[in-house]
Each structure stands twice: as structure tokens, then as C-alpha cells.
Amino acid sequence: MSSLIGAALACPAVAPLGHEPRTARGAEIHNKANGAFQMAIQQLTNQVDDNPGPGYQPPWDFLLVDTNTGVGGKYIYIGYTLGDRNPVTSVDFIAYDEAQRNPPPGWHWTGQDLKEGAGGKFIYMV
């Protein structure tokens, strides 16, 4: 049985003017009000390692916070790409009592348990 976790990414889907994303590479984001373009998150991924990171992996930017911070397990980072087409419109996190093979109907995911090696529930970003 699953339970929804009301959580959101540590960064907004569209970064506000003057906000520098806290990522391994960083990205310049402009505001439409100033005649420039605004970029939205287009894809999401995860990076998993036995060592702290995240590692450089073009074309991805990664949040610098490990999803297992303070609970042990693997070092897992959420990554994203930015663009001006096909934005991600919804993100949620779902917890299960056991590992899952497929995302819930109508959702996409990487299939990565965001708490790998930490014990407890299996948490997936969808």
C-alpha cells in the first residue's frame, strides 16, 4: 500500500529573477518581464553513488542536497535539465512498504528509491 508524501523539490519549477540555482553547474535564468526568456524544468533524474557528490554529468544540473542526508545509505541527488519546451508540470513523492517496478499509472519516474540503503519505506519521485 502506498501513501502520498506532500513534498516538493527544493527548487522551484521556474526560478525567479536573480535566483541562482543551488546546483553543481548552475544555470542562468532570465525573466520574460525583462524581454528575456524563462526556462523551466524539462526532465528529472537521479544520481546515486557511494561517495558524496553530485558528480558533473552534462547536460544535467543537480541539487546539492543528498536525499539521504542524516539517515545514512547511498548518496542520492535529484537532477534536472532546463529548457523552454515541454516543462515538468507536476512532481510528487510516493512512499511504499516494498520496492516497486513500475510508476503509478499516468506518471513517469526514474525508478530510484530516494532512500536506498537507509532502511524504512521506499520513496520514489514521480
LINSUL-V695223 format. One record per helix or strand of 3 or more residues. SS is the DSSP state (~ for helix, > for strand). FROM is the first residue (numbers start at 1). LEN is the number of residues. Records with the same first field share a line. If there is no record, write none. Layout:
# LINSUL-V695223
SS: FROM-LEN / FROM-LEN
This chain:
# LINSUL-V695223
>: 2-4 / 40-10 / 61-3 / 75-9 / 93-4 / 122-4
~: 32-3
